[in-house]
């Protein structure tokens, strides 16, 4: 299949679970572009690069080799041959990724890598600028959102190994990240004009997946 489904939305909206569910249901590949930015951020932190210094980040953006697997049942992400699936999900990376991903040189490199993976078609791609920048001609575009409280509760559940990640702390960190992602100059978080918005606040995963599958079916009629 050559179908490309673009899934955008803020953190905690359920993009990852829904995207993988849709990919499995349709026999498509899956690409988590956020994991790629997290991988770059992890590498910068590991190398001691001050992530708030855009110049220093840009100067080293070409160095790490980032490889991403597209199996929705077992997606992988590696930097310089090392599996970083776990390390990129820490609060340290989460709180630094907006600064790194706002650097134009980072976005330029990541978008080029993403388009290379997407080029073969048959894929569900999740992120923040997929329908607006990465693949603006995707036949199916979804903007998945949820209330701030629901998103914070989901994120806090994902960070069970960090006792400091209470819902209130997560809510504050989420608000900061939303603000940074939505106001950055390079590819801000935004809903594409032709995207279908789905509010997942009161929906379970199966309901969200079913709605995206319905949209995918309609696009092929």
C-alpha positions as CSV (number, residue, x, y, z in Angstrom):
1,X,0.0,0.0,0.0
2,X,1.1,3.6,-0.7
3,X,-1.3,5.1,1.8
4,X,0.2,7.8,4.2
5,X,-1.7,8.7,7.3
6,X,-0.5,11.9,9.1
7,X,-1.2,11.9,12.8
8,X,-0.5,15.2,14.6
9,X,-1.2,16.5,18.0
10,X,0.2,17.5,21.4
11,X,1.9,15.2,23.9
12,X,-0.5,12.9,25.8
13,X,-3.2,13.0,23.2
14,X,-2.8,9.3,22.5
15,X,-1.0,9.6,19.1
16,X,1.4,6.8,19.6
17,X,-1.1,4.2,20.7
18,X,-3.6,5.2,18.1
19,X,-1.0,5.4,15.3
20,X,0.4,1.9,16.1
21,X,-3.2,0.5,16.3
22,X,-4.1,1.9,12.9
23,X,-0.9,0.7,11.4
24,X,-1.4,-2.8,12.7
25,X,-5.0,-2.8,11.5
26,X,-4.1,-1.8,8.0
27,X,-0.8,-3.6,7.7
28,X,1.1,-0.4,7.4
29,X,4.5,0.7,8.7
30,X,4.7,3.2,11.6
31,X,7.0,6.1,12.2
32,X,7.3,8.0,15.5
33,X,8.9,11.3,14.4
34,X,8.9,12.5,18.0
35,X,11.2,9.6,19.0
36,X,13.7,10.9,16.4
37,X,13.7,14.4,18.0
38,X,14.0,12.8,21.4
39,X,17.0,10.7,20.1
40,X,18.7,13.8,18.9
41,X,18.0,15.5,22.3
42,X,19.3,12.5,24.2
43,X,22.5,12.6,22.2
44,X,23.0,16.3,22.8
45,X,22.6,15.8,26.5
46,X,24.9,12.8,26.5
47,X,27.5,14.8,24.7
48,X,27.2,17.7,27.1
49,X,25.9,20.1,24.5
50,X,23.9,23.0,26.1
51,X,20.5,22.3,24.6
52,X,19.4,26.0,25.1
53,X,22.2,27.2,22.9
54,X,20.8,26.9,19.4
55,X,24.2,27.7,17.8
56,X,26.0,24.8,19.6
57,X,23.1,22.4,18.8
58,X,23.1,23.4,15.1
59,X,26.9,22.9,14.9
60,X,26.7,19.3,15.9
61,X,23.4,18.2,14.4
62,X,25.0,16.2,11.6
63,X,27.1,14.0,13.9
64,X,24.7,11.4,15.4
65,X,23.6,8.5,13.3
66,X,19.8,8.0,14.0
67,X,18.1,4.8,12.8
68,X,14.4,4.2,13.3
69,X,12.5,0.9,12.9
70,X,9.0,1.0,11.5
71,X,7.4,-2.2,12.8
72,X,4.2,-1.0,14.7
73,X,4.4,-4.1,16.9
74,X,8.0,-3.3,17.9
75,X,9.2,0.1,16.8
76,X,12.9,0.8,17.5
77,X,15.1,3.9,17.7
78,X,18.9,3.8,17.9
79,X,21.7,6.4,18.0
80,X,25.1,5.4,16.7
81,X,24.0,1.8,16.9
82,X,22.8,2.0,20.5
83,X,19.2,1.3,21.4
84,X,17.8,4.4,23.1
85,X,14.2,3.4,23.3
86,X,14.2,3.7,27.1
87,X,16.5,6.7,27.7
88,X,14.7,9.0,25.4
89,X,11.5,8.7,27.5
90,X,13.0,10.3,30.6
91,X,11.7,13.6,32.0
92,X,15.2,15.1,31.3
93,X,14.8,14.4,27.6
94,X,11.1,15.4,27.6
95,X,11.8,18.8,29.2
96,X,14.7,19.4,26.8
97,X,13.3,18.2,23.5
98,X,11.3,21.4,22.7
99,X,14.5,23.4,22.8
100,X,16.4,21.1,20.5
101,X,13.5,20.5,18.1
102,X,13.0,24.3,17.6
103,X,16.5,24.6,16.1
104,X,16.0,25.0,12.3
105,X,19.1,22.8,11.5
106,X,17.6,20.0,13.6
107,X,14.3,20.2,11.9
108,X,15.9,20.3,8.5
109,X,17.9,17.1,9.1
110,X,15.0,15.3,10.8
111,X,12.5,16.1,8.1
112,X,14.9,14.9,5.4
113,X,15.3,11.6,7.3
114,X,11.5,11.3,7.8
115,X,10.7,11.9,4.2
116,X,13.3,9.3,3.2
117,X,11.4,6.7,5.4
118,X,8.0,7.8,4.3
119,X,8.9,7.7,0.6
120,X,8.1,4.0,0.2
121,X,4.6,4.7,1.3
122,X,2.3,2.5,3.3
123,X,2.9,4.2,6.6
124,X,1.2,5.9,9.6
125,X,3.4,8.9,10.7
126,X,2.9,10.7,14.0
127,X,4.3,14.0,15.2
128,X,3.5,17.7,15.4
129,X,4.1,18.9,11.9
130,X,3.4,15.9,9.7
131,X,0.3,17.2,7.9
132,X,1.6,20.8,7.7
133,X,5.3,20.3,6.8
134,X,6.6,16.8,6.4
135,X,3.9,15.3,4.1
136,X,1.4,18.1,3.5
137,X,-0.1,16.1,0.6
138,X,-1.0,13.1,2.8
139,X,-4.4,11.7,1.8
140,X,-5.4,11.3,5.5
141,X,-4.6,13.9,8.1
142,X,-5.7,13.6,11.7
143,X,-5.2,16.1,14.5
144,X,-5.6,14.2,17.8
145,X,-6.1,16.2,20.9
146,X,-7.5,15.9,24.5
147,X,-8.1,18.1,27.5
148,X,-5.0,19.3,29.4
149,X,-6.0,17.3,32.5
150,X,-6.5,14.0,30.5
151,X,-3.2,14.5,28.7
152,X,-1.3,15.2,31.9
153,X,-2.7,12.1,33.6
154,X,-1.7,9.9,30.6
155,X,1.9,11.4,30.6
156,X,2.2,10.9,34.4
157,X,1.2,7.2,34.0
158,X,3.9,6.8,31.4
159,X,6.5,8.1,33.9
160,X,5.8,5.6,36.6
161,X,9.6,5.2,37.2
162,X,9.9,8.8,38.2
163,X,8.1,9.5,41.6
164,X,8.5,13.3,41.0
165,X,6.3,13.1,37.9
166,X,3.0,13.8,39.6
167,X,0.0,14.9,37.6
168,X,0.4,18.5,38.8
169,X,4.1,18.6,37.9
170,X,3.4,16.9,34.6
171,X,0.6,19.4,33.9
172,X,3.0,22.4,34.4
173,X,5.7,20.8,32.3
174,X,3.2,19.9,29.6
175,X,1.9,23.5,29.5
176,X,5.4,24.8,29.0
177,X,6.1,22.3,26.2
178,X,2.8,23.1,24.5
179,X,3.7,26.8,24.6
180,X,7.2,26.2,23.2
181,X,6.0,23.8,20.5
182,X,3.1,26.0,19.3
183,X,5.1,29.3,19.2
184,X,8.5,28.2,17.7
185,X,9.4,29.7,14.4
186,X,10.4,26.4,12.7
187,X,7.5,24.1,12.0
188,X,5.3,24.9,15.0
189,X,2.7,22.5,16.3
190,X,-0.4,23.3,14.3
191,X,-3.5,21.7,12.9
192,X,-3.5,21.4,9.1
193,X,-6.4,23.2,7.5
194,X,-7.7,20.0,6.0
195,X,-7.0,17.7,9.0
196,X,-9.8,15.9,10.8
197,X,-9.7,16.8,14.5
198,X,-10.5,14.0,17.0
199,X,-10.9,14.8,20.7
200,X,-9.8,11.7,22.6
201,X,-10.7,13.0,26.1
202,X,-13.7,10.7,26.5
203,X,-12.7,8.1,23.9
204,X,-10.9,4.8,24.5
205,X,-8.1,3.6,22.2
206,X,-10.4,1.3,20.2
207,X,-12.8,4.2,19.5
208,X,-10.0,6.5,18.3
209,X,-8.5,3.8,16.1
210,X,-12.0,3.0,14.6
211,X,-12.5,6.7,13.7
212,X,-9.1,6.9,12.0
213,X,-9.8,3.7,10.1
214,X,-13.1,5.2,9.0
215,X,-11.3,8.3,7.6
216,X,-8.8,6.1,5.8
217,X,-11.6,4.0,4.2
218,X,-13.4,7.2,3.1
219,X,-10.1,8.5,1.5
220,X,-9.9,5.5,-0.7
221,X,-13.5,5.7,-2.0
